[in-house]
Amino acid sequence: MARFRTRLALLGSAAALAAGAVVPAQFAGAQPAAAADLQWVALGDSYTAGVIPAAGDVFEYPRDGCERTDQSYPQVVDRDLGSLFDLTNVSCGAATIENVTDTAQEPIGRNLPPLIEDPDYPFPAVPPQSEAVAPGTDVITVGVGGNTLGFADILLKCPELGQESGGVGTPCKDALAAGVPARLNKVSREYDRMLTVLHERAPHARILTVGYPTIVPQDTSKCRYNDLTQFGSITQGDLEWLRQDILEPLNRTIEKSTGTQDAATFVDLYDSSRNHSVCDSGKWVEGFLTAPDQLSFVHPNARGHRNAADHVEEAMLNTLG
């Protein structure tokens, strides 16, 4: 990452020198170039949009229910590289791959009854995110796939089964493992199609597919049973299953689909976040709750988005050659 920081600093210095340079007489009457002439569209689900209070404040009013927050990685990158890239951010909490490709979405905001009632719910439908992509788009970032896999549903079911089992065994794996290959195959098919559609809409764009960070630690003994700031009543065995058979394969599926497109590059967040899981002291992903009482439902916090921003920025700068 030091190489990236150095490159960013050099770009900033070059921009400052250009801004302070004497304008030759023959160009004195010319219109200045736009501050940012590269068009960037950010697509994705809640791991892109931010959504939770630990990822900043919702900054768009009136709210559309997608819950984009000011510390989410697209907004962080925009503050760092806004002089180079003009951002259009249409990421949306709870988005599926189809919501990116061609299906309108009805955002839920923060309406999760009976835990939370959002006073602005229901929200009007938002168009498929790909509609923000145009022939002149230069860079597309997209982070999606978890909702197509049904990860949120699994996260809701596993604590219930773990409570029933008294915290022992692998009750969630026993109940749901048989259906996981079909879920991953669905992600693969829909991701391939999404990338094809995005390439058709913006033939010259570089597509950066953003993977998911480490959520469950390699050593699941770090996770405290019945701790809602971690994984609640999900058993240790089921946490190992979630990591090995769901989360890691999800990233591999996204990376494999990315490899089918010459214009696409996979941005790996998993390795850099290995020691910053939900159960680590320096967590980059919150558990079910952020103390004392904020519902976070296993989403990246501002530090996790900062890490994502670093990797996305490096990949975006590489598109400049």
N, C-alpha and C positions, 0 to 999 in steps of 0.2 A: 504493500500500500504506500510505502515511502516514495516509490517511483511515480505513482499516480499523483501524490501530493506535490512532488517536484514539478511534474508536467503541468498541473493546474496552476501552480505559482508562476511558471514561465509564461503560460498563456495569459494570465492576468497582467504580467509585466509588459508583454507585447501589446496588449490592448491599451494599457496606460500610455505607452510610448507613442502608439498610433494616434491616440486622442490628443496628445500634446504636440504632435509634429506640425511644422509649418506647412500650410497648404500651398502647393505651387500655384502661380498666378493663373495658369490656363484652366485650373479646376476650381478657382475661387467661387464661381457662380454655380457650381454643380450642386445638386441635392445630395446630402450625406446619405450613405447607405444605412439601411435599417439596422438597429442595434442587434437584433437577432434575426438572421435570415434563414435559419434551419428550423423546419417545422417538426415538432415532437408531439406525439399523442401517447398519453399514458392510459392503458386499459388494465382492468383487473378487478379482483374481489376485495374483501375487507383487509387482506394482508397488504394490499396496495393502498386502499383508500384511507386506512388508519382506524376509523370507527370509534375506538374506545378513548376515554378521557386520558389514559396513560400515553396515548399517541397524539395528544394535543387537543386543541379546540376546533370545533366545526366553524368554518370561516365563511361559508356561503349562505347568504340570506336573500330571499326566503329559502329555507331548507328544502331540498328535493328528496330527502330521506336516504341519500347514499352515504352520508356521514363522512365526507372527506375532511381530514383534519390537517392542521397547519404543521404538524411534525411528521406527517407521513412522508415516505421517501420521495414521491414526485415533487412535493412542495419543498423539501430540503434540497433536492437537486436543482430545482428552479431557482432557489436563492443563490446557489453556488454557480450555476452555469447559465443563468438567465440572459447574459449578454451574448451567448452563443446559440441557445435553443429557445424557441418560442413554444411554451407548453400549453397543450389542451388536455386537461385531466378529466376524464369521464369514468374513472374507476368507481365502483359502487359496491358497498357492503352486501354480502349474500349473493353476488353475481355468480352464475354458472358459466361454463364455456359457451353454451348456446346464447346466453345473454350478451356475450361479447360478439358472437358471430352474427346472429340474425333474429333473436327473439327479444321483444320488449320485456322490461322488468318492472315489477311493482315494488319499489323499495320499502323496507320495513322500518327505516330509521332506527330508533332505539325502543321499538315496541316489542317487548318480550313478555307478554302476560303469562302468568300472574306476577312475575318478578318486577317488571317495569311497564308502565303505561305511558306511551309517547303521546303528549297532548296534540301533536300535529298529524298523527296518523289518522286515516290512510293518506298516502301520497300518490299523486298522479304517476302513471307509468312513464318510465324513461325509455328512449329508443335504444335499439341495439348499439352497443358501444362502437362497433366497427363503422357506424355511419359517421363518426368523427374523423375517420381516416379518408384522406383525399389523394388524388394522383400526385400532388405536390408534397405529400408528407415525406420527410427525410428519415425520421427515426420513430419506431413504434416500440414501446415497452409494454409487456403484458405479463401479469402474474395472476394465474387463474388455474383452476382444476380441483381444488379441495372440495368445493360445493358440488361439483359433478360427481366426485367420488362419494359424497355423502358423509364427509368427515364430521360435520356438526351433529348429524343424527347419531353417529357412533359415539361421539363424546357425551351425548345425552343418555344413551343407553348403558354405557359401561359403568358409570357410578351406581346406577340403579341395580345392576346385576352384582356389582361388587359389594353393595350393602347387603343384598340378600345372601351372599355367600359368606358373609362375616369377614371379608377382606382376604380370603384365601383362594388359591387356585387361579384358573383362567376362565371365569364364567362368560366374559364377553367374547373371547376367542372361540369358546365352545359354541356360542350361539350364532356368531356372525362370520366366522372365518370362511365358511364354504362359499359365501357370496362375494368375497373380496376379489377373486380373479375377474369375475364379470364386471365389477365396478371399475377395475383398472383398465380392462379392455374398452369400456365405454369412454373413459378419459382419453385413451390413445386414439380411438376413432374420431372423437369430436375435436381433439387438439389438432390432429392432422388436417381436418377440414377447416378449422379456424385459421391455421397458418396459410392454407391455400387461399382462403377468402381475403385475408389481410394482404397477401402478396398481389392478388388481383386488383385490389382497391388502390394499392400504392406500389407499383411495380419496381420503383427505384429505392424504396425504403429499406433500411436495415431494421430487422425485427430482433429485439432483445427479449428473450423469454426468461422470466425471473422465477427461480425456484423458491421453495419454502425453506425457512431456517430450521435449525435443530430445535425441537420442541420437547422431546423426551430424552433425558440423559442416557449415555451408555451404561452408567451405573445407576440402576433404578432404585437402589437402596437409599439414594439421596432423597427420594420422594416420600413424604410423610402421609401415611394413610389418614383419611378424613380431614385433611388440611385443604380448605377451600381456596387458599391462596396458591395452592398447587393443583393437584388433580382430584381433590375430594376423595371419594371412596372407590376409585379405580384401583384394582389390585396391582401389586408389583408385577405379577406375571402378565397381566393384560397390558401394562405399560410397555413391557418388553415386546409384546406382540404388536402393539400400535407402532412402535418404532421400526421393528424389523420387517413386518409384513404389510404395513400400510404407508407410513410416512416416507421411509426410504424408497420403497418401490414407486411411490407417487412421483418423487423427484426423478427417478430413473426413467419413468414413462415420459415425463415432460422433456427430459434431455434427449431421449431417443426420438421423439417426434420432432424436436428442433433440428436434429441431424438430417431429417429428410428434406430440409429447405436450405439451399445454398446461401440465401440471404438472411438466415437466422443464426443467432448466437445464444447459447445458454449461459445465463448468469447464475453461478452457484453461490448460494448463501449458506449452505449446510455446513461446510467444513469450517468456515470462519466463525460460526456461532456454536461450535460443539461444546464449549465450556460455559455457555450462557443460556441453558435450557430453563424451562419453567422451575426446575428444582435446584438450580444453582443460585448461589448468593448474589452473583452479579447477573441476574436474569435479564435477557433481552426479550423474552416472551412472558406475559403475565399468565397466571393460572385462571381458575374460574372467577376468582375475585382479586381485585387489587385492594389491599388494606387501606382503610378499614371496611369499606362497604361498596366499592365500585364494581359493577359487573363487567368483567373483561373477557370471559369465555375463551381463554387461550388465544390471545392475539399479541402481536409484537407491540412493545412500548416504544417510546421515543428513541431509546438507545438501539433497539433492534432496527428501527427505520433508519437511523444514522448509519449503521453498518450496511444496510441494503443500499443506501444512497451512495456510499463509498464505492461499492462494486458496480452499481449501475453507472455512476459517473465515469469510472475507468472505461467501461465498455462503450459508453457514448463518445468519449474522447477518442477512442480507437477508431470510431467511424470517420473521424476527420482525417485519418491517414497519418 
